[in-house]
Amino acid sequence: MTSDQSQNPFQDPPGQPPSRDDPFRDPQQQPPGLFLVEPRPLFDASTSDTSAMLKVGIDTTLSLEGDSLLIFDGALTDDDAAKCCGLVPCKSKASQAIPLHNVLWAELTGSEVTVHYARTESPSVVRPAYLNYTVNKSSRDDAQTWVQELLDRAYGKAQKQKRIKVLVNPFGGKGNAERLYIKEIEPIFAAARCTLDVEITQSQGQAVELAEKLDINEWDVVACCSGDGIPHEVFNGLGRRKDAAKALRKLAVVQLPCGSGNAMSLNLNGTNSCSAAALAIVKGLRTSLDLVSITQGGRRYLSFLSQSVGIVAESDLGTDHIRWMGAARFTVGFLVRLLSKTVYPCDLAVGVEIEDKPSIKQAYAHEASKPPKDGTEERSPIRSPDPDNTGLPELRFGTINDPLPGEWTLKPYDNMGNFYAGNMAYMSSDANFFQAALPSDGCLDLVCIDGDIPRSKAFNTMLAVESLTFFDLPHVSYRKISGFRIVPREQKDGYISIDGERVPFEPFQAEVHRGLGTVLSKTGHLYEAKGPA
């Protein structure tokens, strides 16, 4: 499935266009949000911003107020529904409010103004819709100014008409990615006038090769219609390039939630819905993302999400046989291992940046208090005489095969129940493990839990993740770290999970690279997750 890069694939919805006598009538159904209001002045003439209002027809105006596009229809209603107490006709105006976040595109063609927007059809689904209006020829200059003002306000700092390379994994989750892309995602991208090129991955690891060879000047975004596996491959493909540092800054990697594990979308788009995620990506702000170098044996690769040994890794990787259950398989796997009180002995060394929970809360609150922004503006330039040939950063702490960094101490943990480090908050739709996680603070959030605790306390720990009280549990160790080394003991084989992917069961070391990667988010500097209270 490949779309023509030189043409936008957008087509108007099926059926007849809306009647210009009744611009609220949709070919399929009446748009939600239509309501009756009492007549009122639109603007104070002495203070109004004339570029924010456009008159279309005799009594209809389009105005930009606050964070909404308001359509006021001057046709007065006078029917039984509009009668006060069923007796006296009440004059009122029909009005529709469209959030500017949902405005996808607007244009003036000839004498016609067309506004494309994402209409909410249910709490989890949006669909493209449009409104059409005719303006007088004498008003075309005003209409063009208004259209540009609408687009500027609707997008803010977000890039318009993004150029998106789409990778679809047909094998992820329940195998519905192709159908979801065609039905839920592509219509939103197309309505926003994005340039699209779609490629279906045929095998595991293919996305690594595609990202390694991608022309980074041709695209702004790599969109992965998949679970978290394809973004992992894309980051590592970009990391293999001679110009890895430049490529990782240039291309924003995003996820459309088409798999069983959709943590990246939950954190950055705030949703597990494909259509809502597509809208979030259209309006997404470029955001710096910490990436983590993992060294194991003689290998080095990148992690963007999490590293785990113990119950979380086994709950993920040890449940492939029940993948048909979707996200519920994680819960089932967690409960089975919880009840058996399994422990995972290991030796662990960490580079601690913030040790105590009150200080972690304070650091999070400071970042959360900042307004939305484009996160890339804070990144330092690539300091190299030849940026086009600058690969991954040098390792400050060496590799797993080097002596332990001087400030780290290797300590035994005989009853480790769970070792879990992450640089995003949500690990699944109901698991906000890392409430204090930030996209680009240069730290991993590390959670360690003693496996030798009563079953009742272990069960309550699982419930605390869902109720967002996990951070404050006294038996949960929560620290912010710059790196770690972990050495499993007393097990011949087991599960180690890196971004949900299984790697060999052997010692490994991790090191954080602040702001090395790029993604899109709603705020430019935060995840869509509730932080620690």
C-alpha positions in Angstrom: 0.0 0.0 0.0 1.8 3.2 -1.2 0.2 6.6 -1.6 1.5 9.1 -4.2 3.8 11.4 -2.4 3.2 14.3 -4.9 -0.6 14.3 -4.3 -2.6 14.5 -1.2 -4.9 11.4 -0.9 -7.7 13.4 0.8 -11.1 13.0 -0.8 -14.3 14.7 0.3 -16.7 12.5 2.3 -19.2 10.4 0.3 -22.6 11.9 -0.5 -23.6 15.4 -1.5 -21.8 18.5 0.0 -23.7 20.4 2.7 -26.4 22.7 1.5 -25.2 26.3 1.6 -28.6 27.3 2.8 -28.1 25.1 5.8 -24.4 24.8 6.4 -24.9 22.7 9.6 -26.4 19.8 7.7 -24.0 16.9 7.2 -24.4 14.3 4.4 -24.3 11.5 7.0 -25.8 13.0 10.2 -26.2 16.2 12.1 -22.8 17.2 13.7 -22.8 17.0 17.5 -22.4 20.2 19.4 -25.4 22.0 17.7 -27.3 23.9 20.3 -29.6 26.9 20.7 -28.4 30.1 22.3 -30.0 33.5 22.8 -28.9 36.2 20.3 -26.0 38.2 21.6 -23.4 40.6 20.0 -20.4 38.8 18.6 -17.9 41.5 19.3 -17.5 44.9 20.9 -16.8 46.9 17.7 -14.3 49.1 19.6 -12.1 46.1 20.7 -12.8 43.3 18.3 -10.1 41.6 16.2 -11.6 41.9 12.8 -9.3 39.1 11.4 -11.0 36.7 13.9 -14.5 37.1 12.3 -15.7 36.4 8.8 -19.2 37.1 7.5 -20.5 34.4 5.2 -24.0 35.0 3.8 -26.4 37.6 5.1 -26.7 36.5 8.7 -24.0 33.9 9.2 -20.6 34.5 10.7 -17.5 32.4 11.5 -15.6 33.7 14.5 -12.5 32.7 16.5 -13.0 33.1 20.2 -10.7 31.6 22.8 -9.9 28.0 21.8 -13.0 27.5 19.5 -14.3 28.2 16.1 -17.8 29.5 16.5 -20.4 29.4 13.7 -23.5 31.6 14.2 -26.3 31.0 11.8 -28.6 34.1 11.5 -31.6 32.1 10.5 -34.0 32.5 13.4 -35.9 29.5 14.6 -39.6 29.6 15.3 -41.0 26.2 16.0 -42.6 24.2 18.8 -39.2 23.3 20.2 -38.3 26.9 20.5 -41.5 28.1 22.2 -41.3 29.3 25.8 -43.6 27.0 27.8 -45.1 25.9 24.5 -46.9 29.2 24.1 -44.8 32.1 23.0 -42.3 31.8 20.2 -38.7 32.5 21.4 -36.2 33.8 18.8 -32.8 32.1 19.0 -29.8 31.5 16.9 -28.3 28.1 15.9 -24.6 27.9 16.9 -21.9 25.3 16.5 -18.6 25.3 18.4 -15.6 23.4 17.1 -12.5 23.2 19.3 -9.5 24.7 17.4 -7.6 21.5 18.3 -10.0 19.6 16.1 -9.6 22.0 13.1 -7.5 20.0 10.5 -7.4 22.4 7.6 -9.1 25.4 6.0 -8.8 26.9 2.5 -10.3 29.4 0.2 -11.0 28.1 -3.3 -12.5 30.6 -5.7 -15.3 32.1 -3.5 -15.7 29.1 -1.2 -14.3 28.7 2.3 -14.0 25.1 3.4 -13.1 24.0 6.9 -12.1 20.4 7.6 -12.2 19.3 11.2 -12.2 16.1 13.3 -15.8 15.5 14.5 -16.2 13.6 17.8 -18.4 10.6 17.2 -17.8 8.9 20.5 -15.4 9.3 23.5 -12.8 7.4 21.6 -13.5 8.1 17.9 -13.1 11.1 15.7 -13.9 11.3 12.0 -13.1 13.9 9.3 -16.0 16.3 8.5 -16.2 19.6 6.7 -18.2 22.8 6.4 -18.6 24.9 3.2 -19.5 28.5 2.8 -19.6 31.0 -0.1 -18.2 34.5 0.3 -18.7 37.6 -1.9 -16.0 38.3 -4.4 -15.4 41.6 -2.7 -14.7 39.7 0.5 -12.1 37.3 -0.8 -9.1 39.1 0.6 -10.8 39.2 4.0 -11.6 35.5 3.7 -8.0 34.6 2.8 -6.8 36.6 5.9 -9.4 34.8 8.1 -8.4 31.4 6.8 -4.8 32.0 7.5 -5.7 33.3 11.0 -7.7 30.2 11.7 -4.9 27.9 10.6 -2.3 29.8 12.7 -4.5 29.6 15.8 -5.5 26.0 15.2 -1.9 24.8 14.9 0.0 27.2 17.2 3.6 26.0 17.3 2.7 22.7 15.7 4.0 22.1 12.1 1.3 22.2 9.5 1.1 19.7 6.6 3.6 17.3 8.1 5.4 14.9 5.8 4.8 11.5 7.3 6.5 8.2 6.4 4.1 5.5 7.7 5.2 2.0 8.7 2.4 -0.5 9.2 3.1 -3.7 11.1 0.4 -6.2 9.9 1.4 -8.8 12.5 1.2 -6.7 15.7 -1.5 -7.0 18.4 -4.6 -8.8 16.9 -3.4 -8.2 13.3 -5.7 -5.3 12.5 -3.1 -2.6 11.8 -3.8 -2.3 8.1 -7.6 -2.0 8.6 -7.1 0.5 11.4 -4.8 2.6 9.3 -7.2 2.8 6.3 -10.3 3.3 8.4 -9.2 5.4 11.4 -5.8 7.0 10.7 -5.3 7.9 7.0 -8.6 10.0 6.7 -7.4 12.3 9.6 -3.9 12.7 8.1 -5.3 13.3 4.6 -7.9 15.9 5.8 -5.0 17.7 7.5 -3.2 17.8 4.1 -0.3 15.8 5.3 2.1 14.2 2.7 2.0 10.4 3.2 4.0 7.4 2.1 2.9 4.1 3.5 5.0 0.9 3.7 3.9 -2.5 5.1 6.6 -4.2 7.1 7.0 -7.9 6.2 9.3 -9.2 8.9 10.7 -8.5 12.3 13.7 -6.1 12.0 12.7 -4.6 8.7 11.9 -1.3 10.2 15.5 -1.1 11.4 16.7 -1.3 7.8 14.1 1.1 6.5 15.0 3.8 9.1 18.7 3.3 8.5 18.3 4.1 4.8 15.6 6.7 5.1 16.1 10.1 3.4 15.8 12.3 6.5 15.4 15.5 4.5 12.2 14.1 2.8 10.2 13.5 6.0 9.3 15.2 9.2 7.7 12.2 11.0 8.0 8.4 11.0 4.6 7.1 12.1 4.5 3.5 13.4 1.1 1.8 13.1 2.0 -0.9 15.5 2.6 -1.7 19.1 5.8 -0.4 20.8 8.1 -2.8 18.8 8.3 -0.8 15.6 9.2 2.5 17.3 12.0 0.5 19.0 13.2 -0.7 15.6 13.0 2.8 14.1 15.0 4.4 16.9 17.7 1.7 16.5 17.7 2.0 12.7 18.3 5.8 13.0 21.0 5.0 15.7 22.9 2.9 13.2 23.4 5.7 10.7 26.7 7.7 10.4 24.6 10.8 11.0 22.7 9.2 13.9 22.7 12.3 16.1 21.3 14.5 13.2 18.7 11.9 12.1 17.4 11.4 15.7 16.9 15.1 16.0 15.4 15.6 12.6 12.8 12.9 12.5 10.0 12.7 15.1 9.1 9.1 15.8 5.5 8.5 16.7 3.1 5.6 17.4 -0.4 4.9 16.2 -1.8 2.4 18.7 -2.4 -0.7 16.6 -0.7 -3.3 18.9 -1.2 -5.0 22.2 1.3 -2.7 23.9 0.7 0.9 23.0 2.6 2.7 25.8 4.1 5.3 23.5 0.8 6.5 22.3 -0.7 6.6 25.7 2.2 8.7 27.0 2.5 11.2 24.1 -1.0 11.2 22.5 -2.9 10.5 25.7 -5.1 7.9 24.0 -5.3 4.3 22.9 -7.6 5.3 20.1 -6.2 5.2 16.5 -8.2 8.2 15.2 -7.7 10.3 18.3 -3.9 9.5 18.2 -3.9 10.6 14.5 -5.4 13.9 15.5 -2.9 14.3 18.3 0.0 13.7 15.9 -1.4 16.2 13.4 -1.3 18.8 16.2 1.7 17.4 18.0 4.6 19.6 19.1 8.2 18.5 18.5 9.5 17.2 21.8 12.9 16.1 23.0 13.1 12.6 24.3 15.7 10.9 26.4 17.1 7.7 24.8 19.0 5.0 26.6 22.0 3.1 25.4 22.0 -0.6 26.4 25.2 -2.5 26.2 25.1 -6.3 26.5 27.8 -8.7 25.4 29.5 -6.9 22.5 26.2 -5.1 21.4 24.9 -1.6 21.8 21.4 -0.6 21.0 18.8 2.0 22.0 15.8 1.9 24.3 13.1 4.6 24.4 10.6 3.0 26.8 11.6 0.6 29.5 14.1 -2.0 30.8 12.9 -4.7 33.2 13.9 -7.9 34.9 11.5 -9.9 37.1 7.8 -9.9 37.3 7.0 -7.2 34.8 9.3 -8.7 32.2 7.8 -12.2 32.7 4.3 -10.8 32.6 5.0 -9.3 29.2 7.3 -11.7 27.5 6.1 -14.9 29.2 2.5 -14.4 28.0 2.9 -14.5 24.2 0.8 -17.7 24.2 -2.2 -15.7 25.3 -1.6 -12.7 23.0 -5.2 -13.1 21.8 -6.3 -11.6 25.1 -4.8 -8.2 24.1 -3.6 -6.0 26.9 -5.4 -8.2 29.5 -2.6 -10.8 29.1 -0.2 -8.5 31.1 -2.6 -8.5 34.1 -3.1 -12.3 33.9 0.7 -12.9 33.8 1.3 -10.5 36.7 -1.3 -12.2 38.9 0.1 -15.7 38.2 3.6 -14.6 39.2 2.4 -12.5 42.1 0.6 -15.4 43.8 3.7 -17.6 43.4 5.9 -15.0 45.1 8.7 -15.5 42.6 12.0 -13.7 43.3 14.8 -12.8 40.9 18.2 -12.6 42.6 20.6 -10.1 41.1 23.5 -7.7 41.7 22.7 -4.1 40.9 24.6 -0.9 40.6 23.0 2.5 39.8 24.0 6.1 39.2 21.5 7.9 41.4 20.5 11.5 40.5 17.6 12.0 42.9 17.3 9.6 45.8 14.3 10.7 47.8 10.6 10.9 46.8 10.0 14.5 48.1 12.8 15.8 45.9 11.4 13.8 42.9 8.0 15.3 43.4 9.5 18.8 43.6 11.4 18.3 40.3 8.3 17.0 38.6 6.1 19.9 39.8 8.7 22.4 38.6 8.6 21.0 35.1 4.8 20.6 35.1 4.3 24.3 36.0 5.9 25.4 32.7 3.5 26.3 29.8 3.3 24.2 26.6 6.3 24.6 24.4 8.3 23.2 21.5 10.7 21.0 23.4 13.4 21.1 20.7 14.3 24.7 21.4 16.1 23.7 24.6 18.4 21.2 23.0 22.1 22.1 22.7 23.5 22.0 19.1 25.5 19.0 17.9 29.0 19.9 18.7 31.0 18.3 15.9 33.1 19.7 13.0 31.0 17.4 10.7 27.4 17.0 12.1 26.4 14.9 9.1 28.8 12.2 10.3 28.2 12.3 14.0 27.0 9.0 15.3 25.7 8.1 18.7 27.1 9.9 21.7 30.2 8.4 23.4 29.4 6.4 26.5 30.2 8.3 29.7 30.1 5.1 31.9 31.6 2.6 29.4 30.0 -0.7 28.5 29.0 -3.8 30.4 32.4 -5.2 29.7 34.3 -2.2 31.3 35.1 -1.8 35.0 32.2 -0.4 37.0 32.1 3.4 37.0 33.9 4.7 40.1 30.7 6.3 41.7 28.6 3.1 41.3 28.5 0.3 43.8 27.4 -3.2 43.0 25.1 -4.5 45.7 23.4 -7.9 46.0 19.6 -8.1 45.9 18.7 -11.7 46.9 14.9 -11.2 47.0 14.4 -8.8 44.0 10.7 -9.2 43.0 10.8 -6.5 40.3 13.4 -4.3 38.7 11.8 -1.8 36.4 13.4 1.3 34.8 11.5 3.5 32.4 11.7 6.9 30.7 7.9 7.1 30.1 5.1 7.0 32.6 2.5 4.5 31.2 3.5 1.0 30.4 0.0 0.0 29.4 -3.5 1.7 29.5 -3.9 1.0 33.3 -0.3 0.9 34.5 1.2 4.3 35.3 4.3 2.9 37.0 6.4 6.0 36.6 4.3 8.9 37.8 7.3 11.3 37.9 8.7 10.4 34.5 9.6 13.3 32.2 10.5 13.1 28.5 13.8 14.9 28.7 15.1 15.3 32.2 18.2 13.1 31.6 17.0 10.5 34.0 15.4 7.0 34.1 12.8 6.4 36.7 13.7 3.2 38.6 11.3 1.1 40.6 12.5 -1.8 42.7 10.2 -4.0 44.9 11.2 -6.7 47.3 9.8 -10.0 46.2 9.6 -11.4 49.7 6.5 -9.5 50.8 3.1 -10.9 51.9 0.8 -11.8 49.0 -1.8 -9.3 50.3 0.7 -6.5 50.1 1.8 -7.7 46.7 -1.8 -7.7 45.4 -2.4 -4.2 46.9 0.7 -3.0 45.1 -0.8 -4.0 41.8 -4.0 -2.2 42.7 -2.0 0.9 43.7 -0.7 1.2 40.1 -4.2 1.6 38.8 -5.3 4.0 41.6 -2.2 6.2 41.2 -1.0 5.6 44.8 1.9 3.4 43.8 4.5 6.2 44.1 4.0 6.7 47.8 4.0 3.0 48.9 6.7 2.6 51.6 8.0 -0.7 50.3 8.4 0.6 46.7 11.8 2.1 46.0 11.5 5.0 43.5 14.6 6.8 42.3 15.8 8.9 39.4 19.0 7.6 37.9 21.4 8.3 35.0 22.4 4.7 34.4 22.6 1.2 35.9 24.3 -2.2 35.7 22.3 -5.4 36.5 23.7 -8.9 36.8 21.1 -11.7 37.2 22.1 -14.5 39.5 21.0 -18.1 40.3 19.0 -18.4 37.1 20.1 -20.3 34.0 17.5 -18.6 31.8 14.8 -16.0 32.2 13.3 -12.9 30.7 14.8 -9.5 30.2 12.6 -7.0 28.5 13.9 -3.9 26.6 11.0 -1.8 25.3 8.9 -5.0 25.4 11.4 -7.0 23.3 13.2 -10.0 24.7 17.0 -9.9 24.8 19.5 -12.5 26.0 19.3 -13.4 29.7 22.7 -11.9 30.7 24.1 -8.9 32.4 23.5 -5.5 30.8 24.2 -1.8 31.4 22.2 1.2 30.6 23.1 4.9 30.2 20.7 7.9 29.6 21.3 10.4 26.7 19.4 13.5 27.5 17.2 14.7 24.6 18.8 12.5 22.0 15.6 11.5 20.3 12.5 13.4 19.0 8.8 12.6 19.3 5.6 14.6 19.1 3.5 15.4 22.2 0.6 17.6 23.2 2.6 19.9 25.5 6.2 19.7 24.1 7.6 18.7 27.5 5.3 16.4 29.5 3.6 13.1 29.2 -0.2 12.7 29.2 -0.2 11.2 32.7 -1.0 12.2 36.2 2.1 13.1 38.1 2.8 12.4 41.8 0.5 14.4 44.1 
